[in-house]
Amino acid sequence: MLCPHDLIRLVPKDKDSLGYVYAYLNTWIGQAFLTKTNYGLIKHIEPYHVANIPIPLVEENIMKKVNNMILEAHKMREEAQLKLLQAEELFYKELGLPNIDEDDVRYFGGDLGKKVKAFTVKASELDLRLDASYHNPLAETTRRILREAEKTKAFSLIPLGEIVNPYTPPRFKRMYVPPNEGIPLLQGSHIPMIKIF
């Protein structure tokens, strides 16, 4: 495990209150108390801030019930994560696919290129797209591996749109104007693209 240097650990004096305290601190009330004493450019809280948070005491049987429900929820979450990993492993095994990761990608510049994820694209492969994310080499490597695996006849590749209906949820109404009319709207992502000469 890797933890930041300013981690605060809560050690319950009674193990039956662990889940109750966790549940309380996850409510909007608990979060309000945790965040109200933040300070500094990078938000920090101190152990005495946490120690002074008021917590409602309830009957012991209610506290135990909440504790048991939280512990059961965590157990179920861990089991679900294990099932997801098993399903992923079965997926790769049944399709005869290798585990695909960054080590399979050929970056420009060897090991240094891997650190900065540098790659080249042929002009004939640009597809009228100059954004680097469109030419992600990991996606291209994955596509190549899938095409090679498809030749074994274990599966066939089809567009995802043949089995799902992708759509864009409703958005606020946009007012479009003809070019050279009105005030251009710039997004935050446009700012680094501005060149001042």
N, C-alpha and C positions, 0 to 999 in steps of 0.2 A: 504494500500500500504506500502511496505517496500522499502526504498531507502538507498543507502550507504551514509556515512557522507560527501563524497567529490563530491556530485552531483552538477552540475551547471545547473541552470534553465535559459532559455532564455525567456524573457518577451518582446514581440514585442510592439513597440510604436504605431504601426498601425496594427489592427487585420487582415487587408487584406494582410499583408506581411508574416503572420505566415507560410502558406503553401509554399510560395516562399523560405523563409529562410530554412525551413525543406528540401525542394527539393534540394536546393543548397548544404547544408551540407551533403547530402547523395550522391552527385556526387563524382567522384574520386578526383576532385579538392578540394572540401570541406573537404573530408577525409584526403587529403594530408596536408592541413593546420591544421586540428585538431590534427593529430598525429605527426607533425614535432616538436612540443614543449613539447612532453611527457618528463617527467623526473622521476628519482627515480627507485628503484627496482620494485615497483608496480607502473605502469605508471599513472601519474597524469597530469592534466592541470589546470590552474588557470583561474578565470574569465577574467583577463586582457589579457590572451592569446587569448581567444575567442573574446573579444572585438576588438582586433587588426587584426582579419582575414578580408582580403579585400573581398568585395562582389560586383559583378557587378550590377549596377542599370539599370533597363530597363524601358520601357514605362509602365505607370500605368495599362493600359488595359491588357498587357502581364502578369504583376505581379498578377493581379486579376484572370486571367485565370488559371495560375499555382496554385495559392492559392485554387481556387475552385476545381481544379482537385485533388489536394492532399487531401482536406477535403472530397471530394466524395469517394476517394480511402479508406480513413480511415473508413468512414461510411460503405462502402461495406465490408471491412475487419471485422468490428464488427458484421454486419449482417451474414456474413459467419460463424463466430465463434459461433453465436447463433444457426444457422442452424445445425452446427456440433453437438452441445450439444443436440439439439432436436432429431437429428437422432440417437445419442447414446442412449438417453432415450427411444425412440421408439423401438430400437433394443432389449434392455433389457426387455421391457414390452411385446413385441410380442413373444419373446422366453421364457418368464416366468423365466428369470434369475435374481438372486439377484445381486446387485452391489458388485463386488468382490474387496476387498482391503486387505491391510496388516493385518487388525484386524482379518481376517478369518484364518490366518496362525498360526499354533501351532509351536512356536519356542521352542528350548531346553533352559530351565532355566527361564521360565516365563517372567516377565517384563524385567529383565536384558537381557535375551536372545533376546527379541524383539529389544532392543536398538542396539545390535551388530549383529543381524540376525544370531544367532547360531542355527544350526540344526544338526540332526543325520541322517545317512543313513544306512540301513541294508546292510550287505555284499552281501546278495542275490539280492539286488536292484542296485548294483553298475554298472551293464551292461558294465563291463570292462572300466569304465570311473572314473577317480579320480579327475577331475576338478569340483570344487564346483558349478560353474554356470550351469553345466549339471543337477544337482540335486536341482535346485532352488525350494524351498518349495512353493512359491507363484504359480509357474507354475503347480506344482503337485496338489495344492489345487484347482486351476482353472479347471484342468483336471477332478478331482473328482466331482466338482459341475456340470460340463458339462455332465458327464456320468449320474449323478443322474437326471438332468433335461431332458436328452434324453429319459428316461423311460416314461415321460409323453406323448410321441409321438408328441410333438409340433414341433420337428425337428429331423434330423438324422445327426450324425457326419460322415464326410468323410475326407480323407486327402486333404489338400489344393492343392496338385499336381494334383488332378482330375479336378480342374477348372481353374488352371493357369499353365503356363510353366515357372518355375523358371530356370534361367541360370546365369552363371558367365560371365560378360562382358570380352572382350579380354584383356589380360594382356601382359606385356613384356615377351619375351621368357626367359625361365629358363633353365639353364644348370645343369642337374642332374648328379652326379657322384656316382660311387659305394661306399658303406661304406668303411671306412679306407683309402680313397684316397682323396687327396685335403685338403683344409683348411676348418674346420667346420665354418659355418656362424651362428652367434648368433644374435637374435633380442633383442630389448630392453626389451621385456617381459621375456627373459631368465635370465637376470641379477639377479633378486631377488631369482632365483632358485639355483644359484651357491652356493655350500657349500664348504667352505675352512676349512680343518682340519689340 
